[in-house]
Amino acid sequence: MQVFLDSILGILQDSGFAMLADNWLNIVMMGVACFLIYLAVVKQYEPLLLLGIAFGMLLTNLPGAELFHMDLFLGQHIDFQQVVEEGGLIDLLYLGVKLGIYPSLIFLGIGSMTDFGPLIANPKSLLLGAAAQAGIFFTFVGAILLGFSPEFAAAIGIIGGADGPTAIYVAKTLAPALLGSIAIAAYSYMALVPVIQPPIMKALTTKKERMIEMTQLRSVSKTEKIIFPIGVTLIVSLLVPSAAPLMGMLMFGNLMKECGVVDRLVKTAQNELMNIVTIFLGVSVGATATAEYFLTWETIKIVVLGLIAFSIGTACGILFGKLMCVMTKGKVNPLIGSAGVSAVPMAARVSQKVGQKDNPKNFLLMHAMGPNVAGVIGSAVAAGVLLSVFA
């Protein structure tokens, strides 16, 4: 009987419950994880990724589980043998993040679901997508002033592109210790696009500007849609080689969609592959949000800087839209400039919604999709520039 009681006592002493007494910060992190699960399930804030991120955060903060070890990935080089021999389940999954595999495959899926027709029909909208990336570089400077290193500042600034995979791709190289905070901030602001953008849009435009009706876009031929991804891949990758992984996968996915001869591959990229990678990416990124690296003042700064980055990007897109409105003598509705951030297609829908409030006859969705998909390209280029400078 005594042996049995000693065994039970030993099990309890070695359990996670006993370890919680010395790891109260883990309890806080598990509470944060449960709150994020609530936001994903009940509020439906980017649930496809936020749910995985939240559960990954929950798993990594379980005392004694040893599923993830951030110390294995903080250096410039990975000891693969050590990861295989000493790592837990999520350490192995995280290799897909650290090697840039998951973000690139996510871009493949995005490309297979994206119609670049509005951008091809109105190439000027590329300028709106470029203008909206200004938030990245303004925030980079702000992060430097707040004491972050140039590498960390670059990883934080990319949140302004409102593109989760791009933010993860940059952070996993330049600031792996901040990856969890940056990813959560990026996807949170993407989910809050309908809340954050309208006040900025209304503050920077007049009712007359918001009522502007734009003419219908021209039809785009299949040949143009096939040439576009090939041309963009060549031009961007030759100008900024560091952007080739993201841009190449984005455009390859789009080429598969537009060529019309590989429907089975397109369906796989849009569904099975996208879903599998999303699960692995979410859990792996969430696991980086350990108490040691997440419960810091840096996380609060990142959340604030991320909001500033997103707001500045939205504002710059609108202001450039106002300039185009003047240059075209009132033919461009400045509201479509807010879609220059690459939260596809939510930002374009917000432009449509705000425009229709002042003019029910306004149909801005397709016009806003031009700068919206241009923002995806712009954020990938910005990521490439930052990586080429600081990696």
Secondary structure, 3 states (H helix, E strand, C coil): CHHHHHHHHHHHHHCHHHHHCCCHHHHHHHHHHHHHHHHHHCCCCCHHHHHHHHHHHHHHCCCCCCCCCHHHCCCCCCCHHHHHHHCCHHHHHHHHHHCCHHHHHHHHHHHHHCCCHHHHHCCCHHHHHHHCCHHHHHHHHHHHHCCCCHHHHHHHHHHHHCCHHHHHHHHHHHCHHHHHHHHHHHHHHHHCHHHHHHHHHHHHCCHHHHCCCCCCCCCCCHHHHHHHHHHHHHHHHHHCHHHHHHHHHHHHHHHHHHHCCCHHHHHHHHCHHHHHHHHHHHHHHHHCCCHHHHCCHHHHHHHHHHHHHHHHHHHHHHHHHHHHHHHCCCCCCHHHHHHHCCCCCHHHHHHHHHHHHHCCCCCCHHHHHHHHHHHHHHHHHHHHHHHHHHC
